[in-house]
Amino acid sequence: MKIFLSIVLVGIMAMVVYSLVRGIVAFLHSTKVDLEREDNGQATEMQLLQNKMMFARIKWQALAIVVVAVILAVSGSA
């Protein structure tokens, strides 16, 4: 069980890194014009992608914490 959960944890950690890198790339593609323009609160495509990746990263991190808690619970009961 611990081996399976460890493999799952590594996969989740990879998804955290993927979401982080994708969000950083979207941030780097945002131009100065995108950041300075006033468009009545309309977000650009890159800003929406940054938001999406931030929430994905938070979701994967929360799931990783849950898996670590399960691993600790399984280890503690053994």
C-alpha positions as CSV (number, residue, x, y, z in Angstrom):
1,M,0.0,0.0,0.0
2,K,2.8,2.4,0.9
3,I,4.5,1.7,-2.4
4,F,1.4,2.4,-4.4
5,L,0.7,5.6,-2.5
6,S,4.3,6.7,-2.9
7,I,4.0,6.3,-6.7
8,V,0.7,8.2,-6.7
9,L,2.4,11.0,-4.6
10,V,5.3,11.2,-7.2
11,G,2.7,11.5,-10.0
12,I,0.8,14.3,-8.1
13,M,4.1,16.1,-7.4
14,A,4.9,15.9,-11.2
15,M,1.5,17.5,-11.9
16,V,2.3,20.3,-9.4
17,V,5.5,21.1,-11.2
18,Y,3.8,20.9,-14.6
19,S,1.1,23.4,-13.4
20,L,3.7,25.7,-11.9
21,V,5.9,25.7,-15.1
22,R,2.8,26.2,-17.3
23,G,1.7,29.1,-15.2
24,I,5.2,30.7,-15.3
25,V,5.3,30.3,-19.1
26,A,1.9,32.0,-19.4
27,F,3.2,34.8,-17.1
28,L,6.3,35.2,-19.3
29,H,4.2,35.4,-22.4
30,S,2.1,38.2,-21.0
31,T,3.3,41.4,-22.6
32,K,3.7,44.8,-21.0
33,V,0.8,46.0,-23.1
34,D,-1.4,43.2,-21.6
35,L,-0.5,44.3,-18.1
36,E,-0.9,48.0,-18.7
37,R,-4.0,48.1,-20.8
38,E,-7.3,49.2,-19.5
39,D,-10.1,47.0,-20.9
40,N,-12.9,47.4,-18.4
41,G,-11.8,44.4,-16.4
42,Q,-11.5,42.0,-19.3
43,A,-8.7,39.5,-18.7
44,T,-6.5,38.4,-21.5
45,E,-6.1,34.8,-22.6
46,M,-2.7,34.5,-20.9
47,Q,-4.1,36.0,-17.6
48,L,-6.9,33.4,-17.7
49,L,-4.3,30.6,-18.3
50,Q,-2.3,31.9,-15.4
51,N,-5.4,31.8,-13.2
52,K,-6.3,28.3,-14.4
53,M,-2.8,27.0,-13.7
54,M,-2.7,28.6,-10.3
55,F,-5.9,26.9,-9.2
56,A,-4.7,23.6,-10.8
57,R,-1.5,23.8,-8.8
58,I,-3.4,24.5,-5.6
59,K,-5.6,21.5,-6.3
60,W,-2.7,19.2,-6.9
61,Q,-0.9,20.4,-3.8
62,A,-4.0,19.8,-1.7
63,L,-4.3,16.3,-3.1
64,A,-0.6,15.7,-2.3
65,I,-1.2,16.7,1.3
66,V,-4.1,14.3,1.5
67,V,-1.9,11.4,0.1
68,V,0.9,12.3,2.6
69,A,-1.6,12.2,5.4
70,V,-2.8,8.8,4.2
71,I,0.7,7.5,4.0
72,L,1.4,8.7,7.5
73,A,-1.8,7.1,8.8
74,V,-0.9,3.8,7.2
75,S,2.6,4.0,8.5
76,G,1.4,4.8,12.0
77,S,-0.9,1.9,12.1
78,A,1.7,-0.6,11.1
